[in-house]
């Protein structure tokens, strides 16, 4: 957060949105992958 806050005001908003979207997408992908692996391990039993 501090890095994006140091930038110019015209820049900050878009960069924060991109950062939030990137982190959200990454966590979402990890959750989906983890769920798929859990389902596979359950089905293989």
N, C-alpha and C positions, 0 to 999 in steps of 0.2 A: 504493500500500500504506500509506503513512504517514497518508493522510487517514482510511482506514477504521480504522487502529490508534488514532487519537486518539479515536474514538467510545467510548461506554460498552461494557463487556464484553458486556452482554446483546445489544447491537446488532451487534457486530463480526462474529460468525460468519455471520449471515444476509447481511449486506452483502458480505462477502468472497465468499460462494457466488454471490450475484447477479452480482458483478463478474466472477468467473471464468466463469460461464455466458455472460454477455453477450460477453466478449472471445472465448471459444471459438466461440460462434455466429457472431460477425462474421468471424473468420478462416476458419471453415468455409464461410460463404457466399461470401467472396471467392475461396477455393480452388475452389469449385464453378463460380462464374462464370468464373474464369480457365480452368478445364478446358474448359468449354463453348465459350468463345471459341477456344481452341486447336484443339478438335475441328472446329469450324466452318471455321477457316482451313485446316486440313488437308484437309477434304472439298472445299472450294471449289477447290483446286488442280487 
